[in-house]
């Protein structure tokens, strides 16, 4: 199967456009923008915020979403003069905490910090308990992180083209590891399979740690994973990096080409981190939060923390983030449909 020739422009959140959009995609963008721009019937006290603000991290403590929420919270507290505090509401691949925010009063006192599950889950779950494009209002992207394509050193491939040829030479004989259905590594693997017609088995593990351990051991010789997870192992030589999935090379792995540079165009995928509030939140509250988050993300300390987590700091306007969300939902819906993933 030849690789798809249709190219879709990648909206990174600041200056890139959407490229081609379906009618559904356009409608969703308009819906998100309406949320951002619309006023609210809720009376909004002057001088927001005038009481503590809850930041919801819909995952367990210790992961990137939780860490970023706990980086942003004290900075927002300092700048806005009220306490911003983090609550973890894990479960349902992020759906439980996200639904809590979607159903909260649209007054700016409940804030969501979220990752790529926001744009993947609409295609993985039959019922989310909320509508991503109407029940939530984007505030800003915070950062994006490409993944890295790894192979065990025994794999006779030093380029992506050689890896594809190796897999095609033995259909159904090779496997790639991933951290669970619907995770970024799983989706990147399925997208590569679909683009090149690869007969490659997906093997699920309970998290990124066990997945890379299996690849290091040579049991599942191929893996897409986060750069922060892989960097130390690449340096030690226990895995070989073939490409990164971003639009440009990673500062952490400057010698590793992008998939496009390696001959696999239209394979870009990044993990996103962003901030949203309930749909209908007054636009002046969204604007206030946006201004402060942009300033915080640009500060040296926060930039360093994000880079240490493997994320490129990127602040966006609410409208740019809305467009990015719609673009990502549409993109992963196509991949998930083609992979024939059963809805949860």
N, C-alpha and C positions, 0 to 999 in steps of 0.2 A: 504494500500500500504506500503510495507516495504521500509525502508530507503535505498537509493543507497549505495552499498558497495564499489564502486570504490572511491579510495582516490586520491586527486590531491594535490601535494605538493605546498605549498604556497611560492612564491618567494618574500621575503620581501625587496629585493633590494640590499642586501649586500652579504649574504652568502648562501641563499637558492636557490635550483635549480628549474627547471620548471616542473619536473615530466614528465608525458606523454604529448606528443604534437601531434597534427594533422599535416598533410602535409601543410595545409594552415597556421597553426601557425608557422611552421618552416620557410615557405617562407616569412612570415611577419617579423619574427625576422631578417632574412637575409637582408630584405629590409631596416629595421631600422638601422641595423649595417652598411650597405653600406652608408647610409646617414652620420652616425657618422664618418666613416673612410675615406670617399671619399674627395678628394680635391674639389676646386671650381674654375670655370673659372673667377670668379670675382676677380679683383686685390684687394689685401688686404694691406692697408697701414701698415707700421711697427709701432710698439708701440701701439697696440690696448689696450684700446680705445683712440682715439685722438679727440673725440667730444662726446657730450651727448648721452646717450643710453636710449631709451624708453622701459619701462616695461609695458606690457599690462595685465591688470586684466579684464577678460571678464565678470565681474559681477559688480553689484552696490557697492558703498562704504559701508564699515561696516562689510561685511562678511569675513569669514576666508581667502579667496584668496586675497581680497583687503588688509587685515591686514598684511598678510605675505609678500605681495609685498612691502608694506610700511615699513616693518621691514628690508627686504633685501636691498632695494634701497639705503638708506643712508650708510649702511655698505659697499656696493659695491663702492659707491662714494668715501668713505674714503680710501679704499684699492687700488682702481684703478686710482684715481686722476682725474676722469671725473664725471660729474653729471649723475646719474641714476635717472630717474623720472618716476612716475606712471601715466598712463592714464587708466581710466575705460571705457570699451566699452561693456556695458551689452546688453543682448537680445539674443533670440534664444537659451536659455539654455546654454549660453557660446559660441555658434557657431559663433556669429558675431565677437567677439574679437579674437577668435582662427583663423578664416579665415583671418582676417587682418594680423596676424603674418605669417600665412602660405604663404600669397602672397607677403610679404615684401621682399626686397632685402636680400639675404643670406650673410650679411656682419657683423653680430654681433651687429647691432645697434637697433634691434627690438627683444625684449625678451618676452616670454609668461610665466606667472605664472598661473597654472591651477589646477583644482581638478579632481574628478572622472568623471565629464562629458566627459572628453577626451576619456575615455575607454567605456563609456556607450552610448554616442550619435551615434556612428557608427551603432548601432543596433536599435536605436529609430527613426532616421531620414532617409527618402528616399534619400535626397540629403543634404550633409553637406556644399558643396562649397569648400571642400578640401579633401585630402586623408591623414588620420591620420598617416599612416605608411610610406609615402613618402614625404609629404610636410612639415613635422616637424622633427626636430632632437632633441632627448633627451639630456639634460645636466646633470641633477641630480634630484633624489627625494629630498624632503625637510623634509617631515614628513608623518606619517600615523596615522589614528585615527580609532579605532574600534567604533562600536555603542554598545548600550546597549538595551536589550530586557526588556520592562517594562510592568507591568500589574497594573490595578486599585486594591487597597487593598481589594475590595469586591470579586475579582476573587479567587475561592477556589484552588489556585495552588501556591506552594512555590518553585517548581522546574519546569524545562522545560518539563520533562516527565509528570508531573501532568497537566501542561497546555495543552499538546498535547492530553492527555486523556480527559480533560474537553471539548476541542473543538470537538473531535471526538464523544463525547457522545451526542452532539446536532448539527448535521450537518447544516450549513447554518444559524445558530442562533446567531453567534458571528462575530465581526468585528475588524479589526485592522486599526489604523489611519496611514496616511503617509503624507508627505509634498508635494506630487505631483508625477505624473507619471515619472518614471525613476530616482527618487531620491534614495539615498542609503537606506533609510528606506523602501521604496516601494520594492526595489529589494531584500532586506534581508527578507522581509515578504513573497514575492513570492517564494523565494528559500526554505524557511521553509515549505510553503504549498506544494510545489512540492515534497520535500523529504519525507514528511509524509502523503501525500494524504489528506490534510486538506480542508474542505469546509468552508472557512473563507473569509468573504467579505472585500475587500479593500476600505476604505473610504478616499478620497483625501481632503486635506486642502491646503490653500494658505500659505504654509510655516510651519516651525517646531514649531513656537510658538502656532498657533491655533491648531495644531495636539496634542501637549502635553496638552493643556488646555482641549481639549475634553476627553483625557484619564484621566486626573485628575478629571474631572466631571463625569466619569463613562459612558459616552455616547459611546465611542469606547474604550473598556477596554484593548486593546493590542496595543503596539507601539514599533517600533524600532526607536531610535533617537540617536543623538550624545551625548557623555558623558558630554560635556560642557553644553548642554541644560538640561540634566537630573539630574546632580549631586546635585544641591540644593533641588530639589523636592524629590529626594531619601532620603536626610538627613532629610527633614521635614516629611517624611512618607506619602506624598500624592500619591506616586506611589511606587511599589515594583519592585526592580531589580532582574531578574532571571538569566541573563547571559550576558556576553559581547561577541562580535562577532570576536574578534581578536584571533591570534594564542596563545597568552598568556594573563594573567590577566593584567588589567589596574592598574597603580600606583595610579590613582585617586580613584578606587574602588577595592582595593586589596582583599576584602572579597567576591566579586562576581565572580563565576566561569566562565570559557569560555564555549561556547556552546559545545565544544568537551568534556570537563569535565562533563558537565551536561547531556551527553548522546546523543547529536546531532552532530555527526561527519560530516565533509565535509561541514560545514556551515560558514566557515570563510569569512568575508568580512570587508574591511577597506576602509575608505575614504583616498584618496591619495592627496598629494600636491606635485607639481613638477615644474621644470623649463625646457622650451624647446626654441629652436630658429628655424628659417626657415630651411627647408631641403636644403642641399648644403652649409651651413655655413662652412667655413674652419675649419679643425679639430684643428688647433692651437688656434683658437678663442674659440671653445668649451672647449678645455682643460684648457684655462686660466679661463674662467668663472667657470668651474667645480672646479678647485683648490680653487678659492676664496669662492665659495658657501659652499664647504665642511668645510673650515676653519670657516666661519661665523656661520654655523649651529652648529658647535661644541663649539662655545663661550657660556659662562654661561648666558649672557643676552638674547641671541636669544633662547637658550634652554628653559629658563624660560618663554619667551613669547609663544613659541610653546606649552609647557606643559599647560600653562594657557588657551590656545585655545582648549585643549584636544588632541593635536597631539604629538606623540612620535617622537622626532627629529631623522631622518634617512637620511644620505647622501649616495648616491650610485654612481657608475661609470655610464657613459653614456650607456655602454653596458648592465649593470644590469637594468637600467631604461627601456631600449628598450625591454628587455625580459619581464619585469613586465608589460609593456603596452600591449604587444601582448597576454600575459597570461590572463590579465584582459578583454581585448576585446573579446577573445574567450569564456571565462567563462560567461560573462554577455549576450553574444549573445545567448547562450544556454538557460539561464533563461528567457530572453525576448521572444524567440521563443515559449518556453513551456507555457508562460503566455498568448500567442496569443495577444500581444500588437500591436495595429495598428500603422504603421509607420506614422510619422508626416511629 
